[in-house]
Amino acid sequence: MAWAWAQPLWNPMINNNKVFAFIEPVLCLPQAKGLLTFTTETQPSALQEEEQEWVPIGVDVNEQVKEVQEINPRTDQPFVSYTYLLQGCINKKSLTEGKLIHGHIIQTGFDHEDLFLDNTLITMYGKCGSLADGQRILNQMSVRNAVSWTVMIAAYTRQGYGGEALALFYQMQREKIQPNKYTFASVLPAFAKLGSLKEGRETHEGIVRRGFQNNVFVGSALIDMYVKCGSLEDARKVFDKIPERDVVLWNAMIAGYAGNGRVEEALELFDKMPERNVVSWNAMIAGFVQSNRFDEAHKYFHEMPVRDEVSITTMIVGYTHCEHVDEALRLFLKIPNRNVVSWNAMIAGFAQNGRFKETLELFQKMKQIGVKPDLNTFSCVLQACANLAALESGKEVHEDIKKNGFQSDVYVGTALVDMYAKCGSITDALNVFDIMSKRDVVSWNAMISGYAMNGCGREAIEIFEQMKISSSKPNKSTFIGVLSACCHAGLVDEGWKYFDSMSKFYNITPVSEHYCCMVDLLGRAGYLDEAHDFINRMPVKPDATIWMSLLAACRIHSDAELGEHVAECLFELDPTNDATYVLLSNIYAAAGRRDDFKRIRALMKERKVEKKPGGSWIEVNNKVYAFLVGDTSHPQLEEIYMKLAALSGEMKEAGYVSNTRFVLQDVEVEQKEQIIGYHSEKLAIAFGLMKTCPGTPILVVKNLRVCGDCHCAIKFISRIAAREIVVRDANRFHRFQNGQCSCGDYW
């Protein structure tokens, strides 16, 4: 290529596309509200040149300068040689080599001798992510032009530092440097990120005063800014006033409509476009996906003349959103060169559909082929570890996060707290929480809920009291965690105090989840009549979850009369929920009401309600193993059954008697003992005892509530095997040690 060394720094950009529009899936971040976000990339790059030949940089920069001068006779000036080498660093984002060249520039006395060279250095540091170094150079420059300020503003904007970008923008004007069209295009995304609509409009007025309003480059940035600030009408006014619109401008407006659910208006513009490119089609497909109009997304995808990776990735998001995960996987495997966004789409698809083992397996494949994970990746993978209680895998992911420099991110830190808490390692959760330099309300909530689910009610309340004196204000989710903590710890008086404080001190109106916590708290503590009265006095209509909490309390305290009444309420709300039948039948079984027990079983059969099969998971040597009740698929099944038989003999000698009243099948006692003896959590525990070293804690996850017989059996196993056994069921954590459970037999 011909290098126009004497031209201003921005000239190469004029020949390139002025703005790039794209649609990127947002996958499992805690702050993301939807599946897709629509972005119009408007930041200019000071050195967005055609790809140049990479000049290898060695320690001896003198030799590299000589080589450059031999390759191109027009680089005989040192400033030009250095610029040429720095351009290679920019193209490859090679910060280490860039710093070597900068050091050589300082040593040879050429620093701050050439404005063009200084601007190139700022660009290099900005492109390589070293914003502090770029800012330092800008501060030290004796002469600065619009380019100097603009490249630094663009760097801040690209890295998401909108406040810093705006501070520079205002500072350059105070220093009487007039912004140009590239400055405006660079700073407008900062207004968009911060949601600063008022200031954005004021800047728009400045654009009009300087005559840049019809420039498609600036226009695209304005449209994007207004869209992200929630003012589609202003965005449309900008679009309509630009006389000559290119495809990028059309795409920006279409993406704005589609991304905000106004698909019909996007489609109207799409049909009017004089020419379309792949970005135009992608915008429409993503709009259909986000609006749950997947059939139309599928139709447009197959009508596209050309598809790119964004098109396919958007469809993967759509397929997984519709629970067609296998179809999404087939599409994913067809992508020849998958980038991190494609991998994230598929990893998130597995996670969002509860296929957590495959989430972890795909993450391992991603690492094996050398694709670098990002924040979205780790967010989804930590979610999978949390759901599987895969503590070993979670710790490995934590190490990956450290290696990739993401540990200081507040969202990753919060996800780590959540993962460790759900894996039963509350100490690790607290360690992560304690070293977080920044905590938001979600971080505090994760720690409070983590303590609550692990049965540490007092500790959860202590964290809440610390939160009250921090800068984070409690929200509805905070009080769900606090009330749950009171519930698991039996802290009735404290629960009432915090429930009353919601509206009194925090102006938070309780919702169904808060009322459910209070019913659970009162019911678990044995105040069944008070709990029932509380439901009748609620200002909101009780839902099935609230009634189910009271029914569970009736089972715990063997109150058949109230249990029957509550069950009738549940049958009216949802006659297909198997949990109602199971709990009521357990109440009858405990009361010795065999005929009523059989009647409920017959009612289940009549209504074609099937009990959800129990499943348990255990992680051994970084691999997750799944077990179902009466499982016959495991390759080591015979050994597992032998282990259970040996344990059963020892347990009976220690005084264990199986409780077959929880078996719904109408079979002989011996068959009932066999059925209850092979529940999934027992199979998982036996496997864990076989495959782990003596003394190693065992962690098992179950999808349902642990039955009474299994709860009793695991207490015996923990004493016989001298192991800590942690079981996370659908309700809470159970820590079994030396024949005792942390729940106090109250779950």
C-alpha angles and dihedrals in degrees: 000000000000111000111213096205096173094053122101116270094253099051097089089060095059091069093052129074106291097219136011121216121195141158118226127189116237107215125200096322108152093231095048111105099189143025096257138032123197117222132181109201107218106156113119123223118221091214104030092147133155111280109280129202109275113243109209111237119217134179090266101072091173090066091047091053090051091049091051091051091050092049094049120022090201089069095070091117112084092226090056093047092051091047091051091052092045089052088060090053090050093051092050096033089234105166096172094056091042091056090049090055092045089052090052091050090054093046092052092048097243097119114121090004096107127040093206092053093048090051090051090052091052089050092050093051092044094049091046092051098248097127096163091059092048092049091049091056091048090051093050096049114109092199121038129175132189090276092057092055095039097054090051092046089050091050092053091047093050091052093049098252097134096161093054091047092053092046090057092045092056093041094055090054092049086055089054095250108142115223116234130209092276091052091054092046089051098048100042093075088058090060087048093052093049094042089235098159096160094052090042091056090050090053089048088058089053089052090054092048090054093046098244096120095101095049108112091213093057091036092058090051091049092051091049092048094051092045093053091045089055098250105121091161091061089046091053092049090055090048094049094048096055105092099200112042124185126203092267092059091049090049092051092055094043091049089050093055095041094047091054095050096257092124097154092059090046090051091049090056092042090057091049096050113122089213134006134205132190091276090059092054092044091054092055094045092050090048091053091047093050091048091051092246093131097155090061091045089053091049095050091044091058092044093055112116091212129017128200134188091274090057093051094043091051090053090049088056089048095050093048091046087057090046092249091131097154091053089050090051092052089053092046092054090055093062106103099202110024118197127200092272092058092047090048092051092056095039090050090046091058092045095047091052095049095253093131099156089058089047090060093042092053091047090055091051090049091055093044093059092047104253108149113232120230135199092282091053094052092046092058096041093050088051089055092048090050094051093047093040084231096167097169092051090045091055090051090051088050089056090050089052091053092049091051093049097242100119093099092057110109094218094050091046090052092048089052092051090050093047095050092045093051089048089057094248098122092162091060089046091054092046091056091044093050095053095047106118091201128032128185128192091273090057092053091046091052092054094045092048090044092057090044096053090047091055095250098132098160092049091050090053090048090055089049091053089052090050091055091063093044127084092260116096117216116247136188093284091052092060093046087059094045094048091046089053091052089048096053091045095044093240099156099163092047090048092055090048094053093041091054092045093061096077096023100054107011103035090233117146110217115243132198094284092057093049089049090055091052093049089049091048094050093041096049090049090055098254093128097152091048090050091050091048090048090056092050091052096048115122089220127062110260114246129209093271092059094049090045090057090055092046090053089052090051088055092049093049096035096238100158096171096056090037091060091051093049092047090054089054089051093048088056092051098042119358091179098062106112092199091071093056093045095050093045092048089050089052090052092045092052090050092049092242096146096168092054089046090056091044092057090047090052090047090054090052092046092051092042092238113158125198111247108251114249117242132183135190133202130181118221122174093348093306124110118222122196127207132188128199108280089007114189099170102079113106091223094046095125092054091047092052090048090052091050091048091052091048091048091056093050091045093053090050088053091053104269117151118186116240106221096174088094091063110101096193116100098232139122121290094253091053090048090053089051092049094049092041093064101049112148097252091054091052091050093048092049090051090049091052089051097048105038132069120263112274094023113132115245121219121195130177122207126191094215137042113285109254121237095252094051090047090054093044094051090053088058092045092052090056097042095046094037090228136133105237118193119194121186108198130175091282110037149318121295117200111196116196130161093345097312133102126215091228092065089232088296114119 
